Structure formats: C-alpha cells, structure tokens
Amino acid sequence: MIEKILTFIVGHPLPTGELAHKRLDKIRALAAFSPDALSSVAYASQEIYLGLVVAGSAGLRFAFPIAASVVLLLVIVAFSYFQTIQGYPSGGGSYKVAYENLGRLPGQVAGAALMIAYLLTAAVSLTAGVEALVSAFPGLWQYRVLLALVLLLLILLINLRGVQESGTIMAVPVYLFIFVFGGLIFLGLGRETLGVVSEPAPIVPAVAPITIFLLLHTFSTGCTALTGVEAISNGVPSFHPPEAKNAGITLVAMALIMGFLFAGSVGLIQSFQVIAGEQETILSALARKLVGNGAIYYLIQISTLLVLAVAANTSFVGFPRLAYILAQDKFLPHQLTILGDRLVYTNGMLLLAGCTAVLIVVFRGETHALIPLFASGALLTYTLSQLGMVIHWTRDGGKGWLLKGAINGLGALVTGAALLVVGASNFLHGAWLVFLLIPGFVIVFRMIHDHYQVVASQLTLRGLPPSLKPYPGLRLVLPISGVHRGVVDAVNLARTMSNRIVALYIEMEPGTAEKVKIKWEEWFPDIPLVIEPSPYRSLVGPLLAFLDRYDEECNDTTLAGVVLPEFVPAQNWQRFLHNQQAELLKQALLYRRRQHGFQRVIIDVPYHLKR
C-alpha cells in the first residue's frame, strides 16, 4: 500500500537510461534555477525599505541609489559566474572551483557556506511568500508558520517527481510573475513619464539619524538580491547539450530580468513615495498605489506568493547536487550520491526539506529574522569562487585568459568588499551564527572524510597475502524464545554448518524455562540448551554476557556464529503486533566486538508466515 501511495504521489520509477532525456531546455531551466533570484525582488526591496524607514522620509530617498549599487554588484557577479560555467562545464560551482584551485580547506568553507545559503534561500523564500499572502489576507497572519510548512511540503513533492517535471510546473508561476510584475513596473514608469501625480505620501517621522552605518546595513540586507545567482553554475549538467552554452545564456537572461524588476520596483517605491502599513509588504503597498485594491492587485499578490514559494525550488535543484558532489569527495554521507526512483537525489531533497522546516519553526516564519543570516554565506562562496577562477585562468591559460582572469578578479574584489560590509553590519543581528556554523560544517566534513579514509585503509587488499587461509571450525549459538516451526528451520540450517551447536533461552520471567526445556529435549535431544536467567527482564544484556563467557570457556579462535530464528508476518503492518526481538538482537550483535579471534557471524533465518 505504501509503495502504491508513493508511486501515485511521485510517479513510477524511471530507468537509469532515461537520465540523458530528463534534462532541461532554456525555458524550463530559467523556471527551475531563477525563482530565487527573481523572487529576491520581494524580500530585498522589503529589507531596503525596513532599513531606511527608521530614518524617516529623508532616509527613504536613498532607496534607489542602494538598489542601483546592488544591481551593479549583480551584473559583476553574473559575468563572473558566466566565466565559471565556461571553465567548469561539469558543474560544481563555487565549491568545485574553490576546492580545485584554492585547496581543501577553502573548498570545504565554500561548500559549507553554499549549503547554508541554500537552506536559508528555501526558508526565506517560503516565509516571504506567506507574508505576501497575509498582506492581502491579514487574518492568516497567525497561521504563517503552518502555511510555510505546507508550501514546503508541496515544493518537496513536486521536486521528488523529477527535474524535468519540476521545471515544467515551476514555469507557470515564474513566467506569471515576470509578466505581471513587469507589467506593473511598466505601468508605473508610464505614469511617471506622463506626470500622473497621486495623492501626496504622508511624512514619515525619523526615529534614527541617517548614518554611514545605517546605509551600509541597508545595503547589506539588500544584497540578499544576489542569492541564487550561483545555482545555474552548480547545475550545468541538467541542461540540454551544449550544456555550458545553454547555461550561460540562461544565466544572462536571469540577471537581466532580475536587475530590471529589482531596480524598477525600488525606483517606483521611491518615486511614488510608497509607505507600507502594518503587516504589509512594501511591494503590496506599491501594487495598491498603482492599481488599487481590485482583482489586478490580488493577481499581483498571488503571483508574488507563487514565485516566492517556488523560489525554494532553486534550493531543491542546487542543494541535492551540491550534496552529491560533496559526498563524492567523501565529505558527506555516501547516501547522498544515490539517485532516487525519479532520477533525482531524493536523500538530498529530504535533508534540505527537514532542515528548512526547522528554520521556519525556530524563526517563527519571520523573514526579517532570517535575512541577517542570508547574504553572508552567499557572498563568501562568491568571493572564494572568483578567487579560484583567477587562479584557474592564470594556471591553465587559453584564449583570452587575461581578460577572463580580470573579470573574475573584479568579481572577487567586489564581493569580498560586500562580504566585509555585510558581515560587519549584520554581525550582531544574527550573521554571527553563519560564521559559527561554517566552521562547524567544516569540522563535520573532516570527521566524515577521516572516517571514510579509515574504512578504506582497513578494507584495502594491499598487503594481504594472495593465498588466504580457510576459516577454522565453526561453533554456533542459537538463541530461542520458544520451540516452533521457525526454530526447526534454524536448527536444520545450523546442523548443515556445524556439529558444535548450543541453544540459549533467556528466562525473563521465573518458571517459563521449564516448559521450553521439556519441549526442546523432546525435539532436539542432541543439542544442549542453556538457560540464562534475566532478573532485570533484559534480553540483550544476558545474551551478550553469555557469548563472552562462552568464548572464554572455549578459549579458541574458532569462528563463532549466532543463528537467529525470526518469523516474518504476511503483511507489513502486522510487524507492529510483535516485539521484534530478533531485530534488537541483530543490532546489538552487529556493534558488539568479539575480544579474541574472528568476529561473530550473524545468521538470520526468516520463517515467512502465510496470509
């Protein structure tokens, strides 16, 4: 039943041979990779407004100059990542570039920062989308956390269906937002050009002076508009051939559209002196100013909600692929390299969804509380990536290497300066958490890598003599809970393997062993039965104690085995009606090391019950 439900939700499994056919054309790719960058129009403009409104009407006059600075930075970053795509057409983005050109530690730092940026992208996008919804329907404000979690689940299920399917589904809200919001900006520009004057805006009193720190802090929060630019460079292999060319074109188109929407919206907000009310976003206030409260306003808010919701899709496309690359380099668990039934990295998506849900709940669905953590990780990865690309072009040369290196060098310089500004101005507002998490991620990466290195060194055949000695004799212990048909099968199997068999019954309730002993001697008189009392009603402890004591009594290096009889119910749900003792024993034995001689062999003998 569970399998049928999953098939209904995510679709039938796809053969590996279909992987080459499940790639994205430029239209779908723009929808799959750009929602984060495009949706930043909403929360980046909101943060610029919130940063300046404390300085009153005078402070709001700096909105467009700050937005223009962010757009200029966006253009530089986009050009830099265009170079990255050409230099690394196999994907990997910032992590791969930093790892191969700057070394292991900078690569791990870039990977950690990028993972955090993807997590925050998903959380911020969903919470900002819900805020756009509750701006139109204020009665939903108290349910914002639940609404964000529902949207998260929906995005997860869509992505579990596959990359091509998610790109197709995401195309609707992405292009709807471009059309609707682009139309709103053209409307505002037309009204401004024709000199249409609306009612004068109220004077906003200042509660803080205009200072350099205030402007830098506002610029730093506006830099959240840069997040998502690297996603295309991470996912180049998802494009139709020629992959690098198509990815580069898509990146340029995304940067142009995003720059126009962001600069246009902030420019109109400043030009029309838009002021947002309580529990309302600045873009909602702009839409009300230009089109009123009618159907078009609600269409704008719904399109904003949808594009913000699917902006999390950028993370669902980029995070699993980044996790796959890190796992290939043995910095994350190998399970993250496994392709799911629908040819997507299911485990990476589930990990992303779980961590995003935690962020939404912990920060109570408030976008403004998440923003200070947001831009630092992205700018750090941009800086490391561009530094790595400078070394890449300098080392490998090639046609136009000097110009390419200069472009990436400028990108590194600008993003590095922006990182210092963002880190300094947002440090006490929560950015310190990012700079604490990144070393934590790096430590985890190293622990995982060291573990895999130890495992490889112990499993290698190097140094092992080509002629292997056969195992010595085998002696078996057969734990039983009673005498039934499942035990009969286990005894018959044990007899084919050894003539040194001991049965063991753990007596958890006094008096129960006598009946078992009588029945055992009736059926298996040739196999000794040991009764081990358990005064504390424990099963695992007395078994392990007996095995250790039995090894000492035998005092040999014989291969020791434990034969576990286990009956398997006909229906999966029926498993919960039984105590799963065999499973407990298997887990205990699996991690119990034998003190002398060979390790113990665990032999599971299932007996399948009929319907």
N, C-alpha and C positions, 0 to 999 in steps of 0.2 A: 504494500500500500504506500509506504514512504517513497519507494522508487517511482511509483506512478505519479505521485503528487509532485515530486521534484522534476520529473520529465514534463509534466503539464506546465510547470512554472518556468523552467529554464530551457525547455526544448529537448529533443532527442540528442544523444551523444553523436559527435561528429568524428569521422576517421581522421587520422593524422594527415593523410594525403590531401585533405581539404584545406590545410593551413595556408597554402600558397594562394588559394582562391578567396580567402577571407580577409583580404586587405582592403584598404580604403582609397577611394579616389579623392581628389582635392575637395570636392563639395562635402563629402561625408567627413573627411579629415578635419576640415575647418570647424565643422559642427562638433566633432569629438574632442579636439585639442584646444579650441579657442574659448569655450564658455567662461573659463576662469578669467582670462584677460579681458574679455568683453564685459563680463559682469562687474569687473572692478570699477566700471563707471559708477555703479551704485554706491558701493561702500567707500571707495576712495574719495569721491566727491562729498559723501556724508562726513568723512573724517576731516576733510579740509574745512568744511562748514563748522563742525563742532570745535575744531581747533581755533578758529578765528572769531567765532561769535562771542567768546568771552571778552574780546576787546571791543565789542560793540560794532556799530555801523562802520567806524573807521577801520577796524580790523578786517571786516569782510571785503574791503577794497583790494586786499592782497590775494584774494582767492584765485583770480585768473593768472597773475604772474607766477604763483606757486604751481598751478596746474600746468602752465606752459613749461616750467622747469622740469616737471615730471615727464611731460611728453617728450622733451628733448632727450632726457635720460632714457626713455623708452626707445627712441629711434637709435641711439647709440648701442643699447643692449641688443636690439633686434638685429642690427647689422653685425654685431659681434657673434651672435648665435647663428646667423646665416653662414658665417665663416666656419663655425663649429660643425654644422651639418655637412659642409663640403669636405672638411678634414676628417670627420668621423661618421661616414655614411652608415656604419653598422649600428649606430645608436649608442646610448650610454650617457650622453650629455655631460653635465658638469662632473659627475663622479668619475667617468672613464677618462676624461681629459685630465683632471687633476691627478688621478692615480697613475696614469702612464707617464706624465710629464713632470710632475712635482714630487712624486714619491707616495709611499703607502700612507703615511700619517695625513698629509693634506688631502689625499683621496678619501680616506675614512671621514675626515672632517666634512668634506664636501658631500659625501653620501649621507652622513648624519643630518647635516643642515637641510639637505634636499628632502629627506624623509619627513622631517619636522614641518617643512614648508608645505608639503603635500597634505599632511594631516590638518594643518591649520587652514589650508585652502578649502578643504572639504567642510570643516566646521564653520568657518566664516561665511562661506557661500550659502550654506543651508540656513544659518541663523539670520543672515541678511535677507534672504528670500522670504523667510517668515515675517521679518519686520516690514517688508514691502506689503505683504498681505494684511498684516494687522494695522498698517497705516490706513488702508481702505476700510477695514472692518475692526475697529478698536476693541470690540467685545471679545475678540480672540486673543488679546494680549496675554491673559493668564495661562493660555494653553500653548505658548510659543515653544516650549521645550518638547512637548509631545508632538506638535506639528513638525518640528525639525527632525525628530526621530522617525516619524512616518515617512517624510521625504527621503531620508537617508536609506530606509529600507527599500523604498521604491527604486531609487537610483541603483542600489546594490543588485536588486533582482533584474533590472534591465541590463546591467553590465554582465551578469552571470550568463546571459543568453548569447554573448559573443561580441567581439569588437565591431563587426560589420553591422549587426543588428542595433547595437547601442548608437553607432554613428548615424544610422538611418533615423532612429527615434529622436535623437538629440537635434537633428537638423530642423525639426519643426519649431521648437522654442527659440533656437539660436537665430534662425532667419526671421522669425516673427519679431524678435526683439530688435534686430538690426533695422527691419522695415519700419516698425512702429516708432522706435526711439529716434531713428534717423529722420523720420518724418516730423517728429516733434521738434527736433533741432532746426530743421529747415523752416518750419513754421515760425519758430522764434526768431531766426535770422531774418526771415521775410518781414515780420512785424517790426523788428528793429530797423531794418533798411527803410521801410515805409514811414518810420517815425510814429508808429502806433503807440500811444502812451497809455499805460494802465494806471490805476489809482496809485498814488504815492505810497511807498512802503513805510511802515512805522519806524521811528528811530529806535534802534536797539541800544540800550544803555550799556556802558562798558563796566565790567566787574574786574578787569585786569588790564594793565597797560600793554601797549604794543612794544615788545622787546625782541631782540635778536633770538633769544631762546624760544619765545613763542612761535616765531616764524619758522625756525629750524624744526621745532617739534611738529608743527603743522605739515611742513614739507616731508618729514619722516613718515607721518601717518599717511600722507598722500602717496608715498612710494609703494603702498600696497597695490597700486595700479600695475606695478611691474610683475607681480606674481603670475605665473603661468606661462611666461614667455619661453622658458626653457623646455616646456612639455614636448614641443614638436621635435626638438633635438634628441630627446630621450626616446621618442617613438618612431624614428625614421624607418625601421624595418616594417612598420604597419602600413606603409604606403605602397601603392602600385608602382611597379618599375616605370621609369627610372626613379628610385626611391629618393635620392638626395635632391634631384631637380624638383620633384613634386613637393617635397617637404619644404624646400627653400621658397618656392612660390607661395605656398600656404602660409609660411611664416610672415612674408612681406605683406600679404593680404590682411592677415590678422592684425599686424602692427598698424597698418594704415587705417583700418576700420576702427580699431580701439582708440587710436590717437584722436581721430575726428570726433567720436562720440564723447570721449572724456573732456577734451578741450572745449568742445561745443557746449556741453551741458554746464560746465563750471562757468564758462563765459556768459551764458544766458542767466545763470543764477546771479552773477554779479551785476550784469547789465540791467536786469529787471528787479534787482534788489529783493530777491525772494527770501522770505523768512519762514522757517518751518515751525509748526505748532508742536505741542506736547504729543509724544508717542507718534510722531510723524517723521518720515524721512525727508531729506531736502529735495530729492527727485520727485516725491509725491507732491510737495509744495510747488515745485516748478510746473508739474503737469497741471495742477489745479489753476495755477496762474495763467497758463496758456490756453487750456481747453475747457476749464470749468469742471463741474462735478458730474458730467454726463457719462454716456456709455464709452466715449473715447478715453476718458480718464481711467475708467475701470479696465479697459483693454490694455492701457499702458502699464497699470499696476500688475495685472495678471501676467503680461509678457515679462515684466521685470522679475516677478516671482519665479516664473518658469526658467528664465535664463540663469538666475541666481541658484535655483535648485539644481539645474543641470551643470552649473559650474563645478560642482563637486565631481562631475564626470571626468574633468581634467585629471583629478587625483586618481580616479579609478582606472584611467588609462595609463598614467605615468607611474604611480606608486608600485603596482604589481610588477611592471617591467624593471624598475629600479631595484626592487627587492630580488627579482630573478637574477639580475647581474651581480648584485652583492652576494647572493647565495652561491652563484657560480664561482666567485672568488673566495668562497668559504668564510665570509663574514656574517652570514645569516644562515638559519637552518636550511638544509637541502630540500625540505618540503616545499619551499617557496619557488623551486625550479620546476615543479610538476604542473603540466598542462591539465586543466580540468576537462570534463566531458565536452564542453563547448569551445575548446581550443583557446581558453583564456586561463590566466594564472589565478585560479579560484582561491587558493590559500592566501595569496597576497591581498585579494579583494576583501576577504573575510577579516583579515588582520586590520586593514585600513578601516573597514566599517566599525569594528569593535572599538578601536582607539578613538575614532571620530565621535562615536556615541558617548564615550567617557568625557571627552572635551565639552560636548554640548551640555551634558548634565552638570559637570563640575562648574562651568561658567554660566549656568542657568540660561543658556540660549541668548546671551547678550553679545552682540557683535562688537560693541565698543570695548568690552572687556578683553576680547581676543585679539583685537587689532595690534596692540603694542608688541605682541609676540610674533606678529605676522611677517613683517618685511625683513627682519634681521637675518633669518635663515636663508631667505631667497637671495638677498644681496651678498651674503657671504659665499654662497655657491657661485653666483655670477662672477665675483672677483677672482676666486680660485680658478674657475673655468677659463676666464680670459687670460690670466697669467699663464696657465698651462698651454693655451693656444699660442701665445707669444713664443714660448719655448719650442712648441711643435713646429711652427713655421721656420724659426731660426735654425733648428736642428735638421729638418727634412728638406728645407729649401723649396725648389719648384718655381713655376712661373708666377710672378707677382708676389713672391713670398714677403718682400719688404713692405709692400702696401698692406697685405693681409695682416702681417705682424703689427703694423702701426694701428690698424683698425682695432685689433684685439687689445693692444696696449692702451689705447684711449678708453676702451670699454673697461679694462681693469682699473685704470686711474679714476674714472668717473664713478663706477660702482663702489670702489674702495672708499672714496671720499663720502659717498652717500651712506655707506655702511657705518662709518665713523659718526656721521651726523645722527643716523637712526639709533645706533647703539647708545650714544651719549644722551640724546634727548628722551629716549624711551626706557632707559635702563631701570629707573626707579618705578616706572609704570608697568613693569612686567617683563621687559626684554631680558632682564637678568635670568629669568627662568630658561630662556632659549640657550643662553651662554652657559648655563649649568647642565642642561640636558645634552648638549652636543658632546662634551667630554664623557658623559655617562654612556651615550650611544657608542662612542669610540672604544670605551673600556669593554662594553659587551661584544663589539665586533672582534676585539682582540681575544677575548676569552673563547668565543666560538671558534675563531681561527686556530688558536692554540689547541683546542680540543680535537679538531679535525686533523691537525698535524700529528698529535699523539696517536690518534686512531690509525692514521696511515702508516706511521712508523711501526706500530705493533702488528699490523696486518700484512705488511710487505713480505714478499717471498725472498727478498735479498738476505743472504746469509743462511738460508735454510738448506740443509743437505738435500740433494736430488733424490736420494733413496730414503723414503720415510719409513720409520718403524711402525709395525702394526700395533694397534691397541692391545694391551693385555686383557685378561679375562674381565667379564662384566658381572657386577653384582647389582641387584635391583631391590628397591624398597617400594612397596605397593600400599599407599595409604587408602583406607576404605572407610565409608560411612555406614556400611551395611553390606549385606550379601544379596545381590540382584543380578539381572542379566548383563548390565553394563560391566559389572565386576568380572563376570565369567569371560567376556571378550578380552578384558585387560589381562587376566591371568593366562589365557591361551596365548596371547601375544608375548607375554613375558617368558613363557616356557620355551618359545622358539628362539629366544635370545640368550637365555642363561639358565643354569641349574642352581644358581645361588639367589634365591628369592626370599624376601621377608615381607610379610604383610604387617601393616600397622593400623591399629584402631585407637583414635584419641577419644577417651572416655570423658566427655564434658559433663555428664550427669551420672552420679554414682548408681551402679546397678544395671546400667544399659549394656555393659560389655559382655555379661554372661550369656545372653541370648545370641549375640553376634558370634561369640566364640563357639557355641554349640553348633550353630549353623555352618560356620566356617569349617570346622573339623569334619562335618558331615560331607561337605562338597570338596574340600581341598585338604585332605589329611596329610599330604606330602609337603605342604608349605607352612612353615611356622607362622603363628600370629602373635604379635607383641601388643600387649595392652598398655597404653601410656595414659596415666590419669592426668586430668587438667583441672586442678582445683579452682582456677580462675576463669574457667569456661572459654579458654582461648584455644584456637585450632592451630594457628601458625607457630606460635612460640614452642609448644611441646614437640611439634614435628621437626623444627629446625634443631632443637636441642637433641632429639633422638638421632638425627642424621649425623651431627657432630660426634656424639658419643659412639655411634656405630662405626664411624671412620676410625676413631681411636682404638676401639676394640679389635678391629680387623688389622690395623697397623700395616697397611699395604698401599701401593699406588694404583690399585685396580680402578678401572673406570667405573664410577658409581652412577647409577641412574635412578630416577624416580618415575614410576609409571602411575599416571593419574587417570582413573576411570571417570568419565563425565557423560551424563546423558543430556541430549540436546532436544528441547521441545520442538514440536512441529511448527508452531507459529512464533514469530519474534516476540510478540507481546507477552507470551507465556513465560518468557525468561524471568520476568519480574515477579513471578509467583514462586520462584525458587531462590535459595540463598547464595548461589554462585560460589560455593566453597572451592571448587576446582580452580576457578579464576583467581581467587585470593591466594591459593597455594602456588599457582604458576607465577604470579607477580612476586611473591616472597622468595621463591626459589631462583627466579631469574636474576635477582640482585644479591643473592647470598653467595659469597665466595667460599669455596672449599679450601681448608687450610693446607692440606697436603695432597700431592698427586694431581691427577687430571680434574677438570671441573665437572660438576654433575651434569648429566644429560637429563632433560625433561621430556618425557614421552607422554603425549596426550592421546588418550584412546576414547574417541567420541562414540556414543551409542545413540543413534537417531530414533526418537520416538515417532510413531506413526500418528496420522491425524485421527 
